[in-house]
Amino acid sequence: MRHLAAYSFRSPLSLADALDSLNSAGPWRWIERENDSWGDYISTGVLAKPHFGVVKIIQEESAYIILVHLRVENEDGAATQKHFDAVHRILDDAVFPNIKASEIEETDFRER
């Protein structure tokens, strides 16, 4: 089962400062990445194999975008929902506060 979500938000931190703050706070380990579509961004793996989960933070012109892509293999709906809820709890309780995120809104941004 797949779960895709995207949120826009504002933060007074630079991407480099957000990376430092997130890695200092945990629980996930973030790395710097780069591609032709977004330029510099940061990402982290959030689910253990055989599942797949990645969260990316991209800097757009007027805001940041956080992308959540989760795929849970061979589990029923209730077990799958527990994985999704746990990732979103960490976003709400650790990620957004540690990067001083404000004006958090769901968006229709999708990976290019």
Long-range contacts (C-beta under 8 A, 24 or more apart in sequence): 1-71, 1-72, 1-75, 1-77, 1-80, 2-69, 2-70, 2-71, 3-68, 3-69, 3-70, 3-71, 3-72, 3-84, 4-67, 4-68, 4-69, 4-70, 4-110, 5-67, 5-68, 5-106, 6-65, 6-66, 6-67, 6-68, 6-106, 6-107, 6-108, 6-109, 6-110, 7-65, 7-66, 7-68, 7-104, 7-105, 7-106, 7-107, 8-60, 8-63, 8-64, 8-65, 8-103, 8-104, 8-105, 8-107, 8-109, 9-63, 9-64, 9-66, 9-96, 9-101, 9-102, 9-103, 9-104, 9-105, 10-63, 10-64, 10-101, 10-102, 10-103, 11-64, 11-99, 11-100, 11-101, 11-102, 12-100, 13-99, 13-100, 15-40, 15-41, 15-42, 15-57, 15-59, 18-42, 18-57, 18-64, 18-99, 21-98, 21-99, 22-95, 22-98, 22-99, 24-98, 25-94, 25-98, 26-94, 27-90, 27-94, 28-55, 28-90, 28-95, 37-112, 38-112, 46-70, 46-87, 46-90, 47-72, 47-83, 47-87, 50-74, 51-83, 53-83, 53-87, 55-87, 55-91, 55-95, 57-99, 63-103, 64-101, 65-107, 65-109, 66-91, 66-95, 67-109, 67-111, 69-111
